[in-house]
Structure formats: structure tokens, C-alpha cells
Amino acid sequence: MNTAATVDMATDIAIAGGGLVGASLALALAQLSLKVTLIEASPFGVSQQPSFDDRTTALSNGSRRIFEALGVWPLIEREATAIRRIHVSDQGRFGFARINAAEQGMDALGFVATNRVMGAALWRRLQEQAVQVIAPARVTGMTLHGERQRIQCDLGANGSATIEAKLAVAADGSHSVLRQSAGIGAQTWDYRQVALVANVFAQRFHDHVAYERFTARGPLALLPLSEGRLGLIWTFDPEAAEDMLQLPDERFIDQLQQAFGFRLGRFTRVGARALYPLSLTRSDQYVAQRLAIVGNAAQSLHPIAGQGFNLGLRDAASLAEILADAHPGREARGGFRSGQGVDDRAAHPGVDRGEGHGERPEAAFDPGDRALLERYCEWRLADRRNIVRFTDGLVRLFTQPFGPAKFLRDAGMLAFDLMPVAKDALSQLSLGAAGKVPRLARGARL
């Protein structure tokens, strides 16, 4: 362990951000004989990592397959709940739409899991792979020096570190330090909305149905969870959200009952409530010299369609595939290694130099090659554009208070409910909105 000192370390790929997308990318790249370094602000494996909270995430079938390929799905599956039907409705109006997995020839339309469960699974697998983990370490800046990016990290009481990488990956969220350090701006649209998140219990079993209900106060989603629980995501304007947060449990449940109705009988209990401001953030660029941008650092979406994390995970899978295809040792790669820990890397917050960290006979391979990054950017363009437009369009349509807009959306839902072709098209969002689908999302090896 290094203390109170500046440590310089060289690596092939440095990933800033050990959240769900960053950790997934690190696991995918562990299959290559490259030196991969993951930089995370929270101590290794702790549940306090901001991304690993009790929020619920809807996983598409493509995301499930990615997790299967990364070896984490068996650790998530026991706590995940299948979505077999989706029911969409408009409070007090005639519009509704339904999607049934069986009618689409699927076992499930997707799955729901808490971020905490997914994070624990990812970090457990990271302990078994040849990934250098530097945590806790806060990224403070990045500068380009010749053929490497130089990332500055604050190690707190342990001093600082400068990490040089042939390729830096920004997976450090919507306020990405790496993106800003590269001089890349981002467009942000504040929806002036806040998501209230909680777990609730009802008299009736959810029967694996996910509900989306558009209420006068904002969209309301109820996602099926294990042990009969439901994950609530209810969108309000900021002032109303704060009022709802402060309500006693009984009054909050009454408000929820009035907005949702009695499809699940009476709501009986609500857990801790938390608020999350909502906006759309989109990076002006997705690559720069020796930099790739993934996940929320590339785009941060409204949760109305449950597509944000799935889109970010496809970013990671696509980047990993491009690097794998270009890597000269691709034919010799094996699967994941099990039972191999990270020695003392996770136990100590200092930085080691990584001697003996994997064998790299293909030293000439350059993961930061501009042509590879351009290939990544071009591949992700259509999927990103279409999902952002789809999600933003839903937000604007279903928060529009005017009568004509309400009529059009209700008519649209009814038309959708009667059109199998439209349902088929929507179900394909589980793999991506356009273009090539990553191999990992199709259940193939990297």
C-alpha cells in the first residue's frame, strides 16, 4: 500500500466510474489479455456506492443476456423478478395498452432488480478477474500526453495518483469529469420533474405485471419485485414531490391508492421514500482522442420508458466487442476465470503498479486507436438517437396537460393495443432501437 505519495501507473484501459455500466465494461474487458484499471470513488465493494442504492431497474432481455455472458446473472437471478405483462393506462380516461410476453413468444418481457443487488453481483465478479481496482479514488482531471491520457486521482489520506492509459473510458456519470476534461460539453434539458422512489406492498400479488399509469400529477410506474413487493417510481413537479416525501405513510398510501386504483387491492405498506431530480443530458460528442464515453456520461434519460441503463449497458457491450474484434489474441481467449481473487487490491485504498498483472504478448495492440473509437461512435449513433427521441417524446406527450394531446395519446394507446405489429416493434427495444446488436446482448460470446 502506498501512503501520502503521488504514484504513477501505466495501464492499457482506465475506466473512470465503477457503477453498473463501468463495472460491467471492466468485466467484459477482463476477457482480453490487456491491463484494465477501474477507478471508483467509493471503497471497493461497499453498498454505499451511489449507483448501488435501492432504486429498481427494469432490465431488458438483451441486458439479461449481457449479464449472463459476464457471469453475474446467477448472482442476480435469485433476486430478480420477471415482467410477463405490461399494462399502460391513463387515469380517468379511456386510453390503455397491454403487452403480453407469451403473445410475443417470450418467457418474459424483461426483469426487475434493485441496483444494490446488481452492484453487489458485479463487484463480486470483479474480485475474481484480472482487473486492477483503485478505490476509493476520486478522479479530479485528465490531460492528454502524447499517446496516453493522464488521469489524476485524489486518494484522500493516501495522497494522489496519476494513471496513464492508452484508452480512457468515461463511465463517471452525467457530470463526467473525464468528459469535461476533454473539453466536451453536454446539453441538458431540465424536465422540472422529480422521481419519488419507494417499495410498496399491496393486498394482491403483482402476478409479474408492470404497470405504467399516467396521472394528473405525473407518470406512475409500479414494477414487480421479489417477495411480492412493488417498486414505485412516481414523477412530480419539485414542490409536489417534496410534499409527498413529507407525508405520513398512511396519507401517502391514500394518495397512491387514489391515483392507481384497486387493480392490486389496497396498498398496505410503503418503505423509505427518496427523491431523484429528472433531466435529459446528452454529450456533444461520444469519443475524443484516446477517450470513449459510455452510460450516463454519454446520455442520462428520464426513467419513463425504463431504457437508460439498458442503453448504457449496450454502450459497454459495443465498445468491448470492437476492442475484442481488433485484439490480435482474440482466437486464444478463454472464458472468465473463477476462484482468482484480486489479492490485496480491494483491501487497500492505495495504488499498486500492477506488476505481473496479466500477460500481454500483444503489446503492439492500441485500444485507443482513433479508428476503433470512430467505429464505436458510428455503431452507437442510431441506437442512442432513437432511444433518446423515444424517451423524450414520451415525457412530453404524457406530461402535456391540454385536452387535444390527452385525446391523441389515449387514441394512440388504444390503436397500439389492437396492433400486433406495433407490439412486436416495441418488444424489440429489449435488444436495441436500431442497427447492429452487440454479440453479448444476443447471447453470444464476446
Stockholm file with secondary structure:
# STOCKHOLM 1.0

chainA/1-446         MNTAATVDMATDIAIAGGGLVGASLALALAQLSLKVTLIEASPFGVSQQPSFDDRTTALSNGSRRIFEALGVWPLIEREATAIRRIHVSDQGRFGFARINAAEQGMDALGFVATNRVMGAALWRRLQEQAVQVIAPARVTGMTLHGERQRIQCDLGANGSATIEAKLAVAADGSHSVLRQSAGIGAQTWDYRQVALVANVFAQRFHDHVAYERFTARGPLALLPLSEGRLGLIWTFDPEAAEDMLQLPDERFIDQLQQAFGFRLGRFTRVGARALYPLSLTRSDQYVAQRLAIVGNAAQSLHPIAGQGFNLGLRDAASLAEILADAHPGREARGGFRSGQGVDDRAAHPGVDRGEGHGERPEAAFDPGDRALLERYCEWRLADRRNIVRFTDGLVRLFTQPFGPAKFLRDAGMLAFDLMPVAKDALSQLSLGAAGKVPRLARGARL
#=GR chainA/1-446 SS CCCSEEEEEEEEEEEECCSHHHHHHHHHHTTSSSCEEEECSSCTTCTTCTTSSSCEEEECHHHHHHHHHTTCHHHHHTTCEEECEEEEEETTSSCEEEEETGGGTCSCSEEEEEHHHHHHHHHHHHTTSSEEEECSCEEEEEEEETTEEEEEEECGGGEEEEEEEEEEEECSCTTCHHHHHTTCCEEEEEEEEEEEEEEEEESSCCTTEEEEEEETTEEEEEEECGGGCEEEEEEECHHHHHHHHHSCHHHHHHHHHHHHCSTTCCEEEECCCEEEEEEEEEESCSEETTEEECGGGTEECCGGGSCHHHHHHHHHHHHHHHHHHHCTTGGGCCCCCCSCCCTTTTTCSSCCCCTTCSCCSCTTCCTTCHHHHHHHHHHHHHHHHHHHHHHHHHHHHHTCCSHHHHHHHHHHHHHHHTCHHHHHHHHGGGTCSSSCCCTGGGTCCC
#=GC SS_cons         CCCSEEEEEEEEEEEECCSHHHHHHHHHHTTSSSCEEEECSSCTTCTTCTTSSSCEEEECHHHHHHHHHTTCHHHHHTTCEEECEEEEEETTSSCEEEEETGGGTCSCSEEEEEHHHHHHHHHHHHTTSSEEEECSCEEEEEEEETTEEEEEEECGGGEEEEEEEEEEEECSCTTCHHHHHTTCCEEEEEEEEEEEEEEEEESSCCTTEEEEEEETTEEEEEEECGGGCEEEEEEECHHHHHHHHHSCHHHHHHHHHHHHCSTTCCEEEECCCEEEEEEEEEESCSEETTEEECGGGTEECCGGGSCHHHHHHHHHHHHHHHHHHHCTTGGGCCCCCCSCCCTTTTTCSSCCCCTTCSCCSCTTCCTTCHHHHHHHHHHHHHHHHHHHHHHHHHHHHHTCCSHHHHHHHHHHHHHHHTCHHHHHHHHGGGTCSSSCCCTGGGTCCC
//
